Amino acid sequence: MRTSGNFIQVPLINDMHAHGRKGELMERVVYHHGRRCAHVLFMPNTESPILTPKDVEDYRQELRRNCRGAIPLMTFKLLPSTSPNEISDLAAVGTVAGKFYPCGVTTNSSDGFSADFIKEPTNQFLAVLSEMEKHSMVLCLHGEVPDVMCLAAEKEFLSFVEFLVKTFPKLRIVLEHITTKDAVELIENYSKQTSNLAATITLHHLFLTFSDVVGDKLYPHNFCKPIAKMPEDRDALISAVLGGNPQFMFGSDSAPHDRRNKECYACCAGVFSAPVMLEMLVEFFDQHDSMEKYEDFCHKHAMEFYGLKKITNKVRLVREEWRVPYQINGIVPFYAGKTIKWRI
Amino acid sequence: MRTSGNFIQVPLINDMHAHGRKGELMERVVYHHGRRCAHVLFMPNTESPILTPKDVEDYRQELRRNCRGAIPLMTFKLLPSTSPNEISDLAAVGTVAGKFYPCGVTTNSSDGFSADFIKEPTNQFLAVLSEMEKHSMVLCLHGEVPDVMCLAAEKEFLSFVEFLVKTFPKLRIVLEHITTKDAVELIENYSKQTSNLAATITLHHLFLTFSDVVGDKLYPHNFCKPIAKMPEDRDALISAVLGGNPQFMFGSDSAPHDRRNKECYACCAGVFSAPVMLEMLVEFFDQHDSMEKYEDFCHKHAMEFYGLKKITNKVRLVREEWRVPYQINGIVPFYAGKTIKWRI
């Protein structure tokens, strides 16, 4: 189905993976989510990480102040030292998910899980997952093995995902921001036997390939973790999004960094897609003659997997070309300088 | 052999691949070559390219003014439109080599040779190479196929090198700045049957791997074309340099870009190694207990392959740690912030 006419109304997004940052940076970025989203699952790898029930409550307050329209969903950061005893208190304050970060694979993850740990997880960690299972908490995985070449790091992580699915059949697991054909196939295969394994797919991984990051030049604003892969991987992601399997849902992984931390000696990983995500998703589904799939991927699959309350508010877009600014509040957004056909 | 004592005298470098730039930028960079080199082969992909005998003579004058100590060796830029008639006049002004740039693979190469051309070179181009062969000009190759993923682009180019070696057995050919185990093996294999195929190896490819460019963060100052590859490729390059095969010679590919063109939206390719190359080469050979190989790789192999005159001047280094500055005349040098054990 393709749009006709110059207006369209679509459901707000449920963005199941976003970086809200903290303090002054949050004020500059989170309002983009506010006007485009019903729910947003905010990641806990902030400058001071979200570890305790108090962290969760404080961060939720800060997010609510800055992200008025959208409902923030809270996560905590799993560490190798996390104890099973901590889970019930985290669950009691409404923490939706625990996020697993391999060591050094992305922003603020140096305290994460090592490659050795992933090969041989500790009993303490398995007990933590049992507790999460018991409290209906979701396990969110950054799926890359540390110290593996960036193009191979996700693929190597998949056996760990299989181990977890088999060991904790009642634990809901989300493999975040998948980028490879292999990950798509894993999710599709397991979807025949369980509805407890899902994956988020970003906006930018539907558009970028590795050559858009490392091409004739180096493009820091397209650099994220996991890095965009080969054209066949991107095609597999597009097929997954259009295919309608409910185990694929939207997670922007919008990850703003100040321009000075992107255009520098050592450029941070992260694509800031929040200011364009809804508009580009509409354009994406429209161009693929699949507007009827927008709601499933951007809203409904997440609602069902996470058991979110139904939000019926819609957002109205007009068919009007606009050029994405080169900078918004000191941050370069995804698709800067390019033209989008729909405007809120 | 390892150095002993606190002083060492080594021959000046013959750098068989360098970017001297033009105008104001040349004034800021070329003096580093001046004090470290006997001969320098300067690349012709300048902002206005070196195409004609007049270009060659003008550029040589400009280089001589700025690069006092070292003797500039001149190249011209081969284009798909280059005519066989142009070669004798270029040879008459002492042009040493013609440089082949695939389209879009590096700085100022958008007018280069397409992937289709590389698959099926024109008769005109083959006639140009015949003329170069006749005038004892060297063919220098940037060995990457356009529009191929950066990690595979050099390997895919190698069949073209083989085609050229077989078609023009008397043409001296240099595969520039090789980065892969495959390229090392190709050169070694052909060295058993001809001395007309050689390769240059840079300083930075002896130190960097792909993860130093695309790692936890993105490192624009380590980004060059061809991009640094896997650890096993770097090991093959190190073995080639230490192995003593005369078909391997030094070419820095020192390629300065203003800091603002490296730390930006679209970062230029090129590593600026000129300010540290001699010092780091001494350290490299010293650390590998192979000081006796320094002269072969950095001076003699090029002298023999290119038929350069013998320069006996030496440069004296003192064993004294120094930290490479973060910026030299507005350009970030290779190894910035790190410590080198030898100082000129």
Interface residues (C-beta under 8 A of the other chain):
Chain A: G104 V105 T106 M149 C150 L151 F210 S211 V213 V214 G215 D216 K217 L218 Y219 P220 H221 F223 I227 M230 E263 C264 Y265 A266 C267 C268 A269 Y326 V332 A336
Chain B: G104 V105 T106 M149 C150 L151 F210 S211 V213 V214 G215 D216 K217 L218 Y219 P220 H221 F223 I227 M230 E263 C264 Y265 A266 C267 C268 A269 V332 A336
